Structure formats: C-alpha cells, structure tokens
Amino acid sequence: MTMFGLQITFCLLSLLQTCSVWAAGSTADIAAANLALQATANQADQDVVAFNLLCGLTEALQIPNDIQILNTDIHTVIQNNTGAAPTSDAKTEDAITGSFANFTNTLAQYMSDLQSKATVLTTFGQKQAIYSQLVDLSSAYVGYSEFLREILGDQDHQEDIDQALETGVDAVQSVENVYAPAVTSMSG
C-alpha cells in the first residue's frame, strides 16, 4: 500500500470511528449505529483482504488495531444508548434487527477473511495480538446483542437478534480458535 493509500485509509478509519460512536440515545438511531458498525467491520475486512506477504509490519499491526477499533465502537454504541427506552414500534424494531443482521453478515465475512490470512499474519507476529482482540470482540458482540434484545419488545425481533448472534459468535469463535495460542502439555 502506498503512503497516499495509508493516509486515505487512516482518514476513512477516523471518519468511520466518528460516525459510529455518536450518542444516539434513541432506538430509532440504533439502526444507524449498526450501519456504522457494519462500515467499520467492512473497512477492517478490506484491510485483511489487502494484506499479504509483500505488506510490511505497519500493515500487519493495523489488523489487530482494526479489531480493537470495532470493539471500542461496539462498547461506545452501548454506552451512548443505555438510556434508550424499549420500543414496541414494529418499523423501528425491523430497522434494528435488519441492520444488526447486516452488521453480523459483514462481521462473518470479515472473520472468514481473517481466518484465511492466519498463516501470513502469524508470520508477521500478530497471532497473540489478534487472538486477544478476538476474545474481546466475542464478548463485546454478545454484550451488544443482549443490549439489543433488552430494547426490543417483540419476541420475533428478539429471536432475530438471537439468530444473528449465533451466526456472529460462531464466526468469531472459529477464528478465535485459529489464532489461539498452542496448548503445550507438560508431562512430569
């Protein structure tokens, strides 16, 4: 990646971070926050897809940093919306569950691409850093889905969140297993 490309990437990441962490405070704005989370995951996925053995350590370090940004954004959306009153509006709930499902699908693709780059990222010494961020991502994602379930009044919409949760958790945990440190047996 050229220096100009890196500058554009960092500008886009800054813009996405700003967009994804505004204080929504209402259920109607949570769908927009989900779209911003999807954009953050998509940008991180693009960084993973572009990464190869010809890239340098700077680009390798960006991969766990991207996961950390996504973790932070998820926590910020929850924090900024903890006062959101539960909704019973079907249109709002459709928007929340639909945008969460889209975010989850993007997250699953991101995790698949991250898994496919495990060997090359390990070569650059990023296995432990990525693993640590994935553990945090798994926790943040589950916490966020629980937060969404609490503000949705309709059982069908709660089940939609559960279905997306299963997809997202499976994707993150599969990659987590790939990046997990090797367990060594100590015989004595």
WOGI-V370453 format. One record per residue. RES is the residue in one small letter. BURIAL is + if it has 9 or more other ideal C-beta (glycine too) atoms within 8 Angstrom, else -. Layout:
res->{RES;RES}
burial->{BURIAL;BURIAL}
This chain:
res->{m;t;m;f;g;l;q;i;t;f;c;l;l;s;l;l;q;t;c;s;v;w;a;a;g;s;t;a;d;i;a;a;a;n;l;a;l;q;a;t;a;n;q;a;d;q;d;v;v;a;f;n;l;l;c;g;l;t;e;a;l;q;i;p;n;d;i;q;i;l;n;t;d;i;h;t;v;i;q;n;n;t;g;a;a;p;t;s;d;a;k;t;e;d;a;i;t;g;s;f;a;n;f;t;n;t;l;a;q;y;m;s;d;l;q;s;k;a;t;v;l;t;t;f;g;q;k;q;a;i;y;s;q;l;v;d;l;s;s;a;y;v;g;y;s;e;f;l;r;e;i;l;g;d;q;d;h;q;e;d;i;d;q;a;l;e;t;g;v;d;a;v;q;s;v;e;n;v;y;a;p;a;v;t;s;m;s;g}
burial->{-;-;-;-;-;+;-;-;+;-;-;+;+;-;-;+;+;-;+;+;+;-;-;+;-;-;+;-;+;+;+;+;+;+;+;+;+;+;+;+;+;+;+;+;+;-;+;+;-;+;+;-;-;-;+;-;-;-;+;+;+;+;+;+;-;+;+;+;+;+;+;+;+;+;+;+;+;+;-;+;+;-;-;+;-;+;+;-;-;-;-;+;+;+;+;+;+;+;+;+;+;+;+;+;+;+;+;+;+;+;+;+;+;+;+;-;+;+;-;+;+;+;-;+;-;+;+;-;+;+;+;+;+;+;+;+;+;+;-;+;+;+;+;+;+;-;+;+;+;-;+;+;-;+;-;-;+;+;-;+;+;+;+;+;+;-;+;+;+;-;+;+;+;+;+;+;-;-;+;-;-;-;-;-;-;-;-;-}
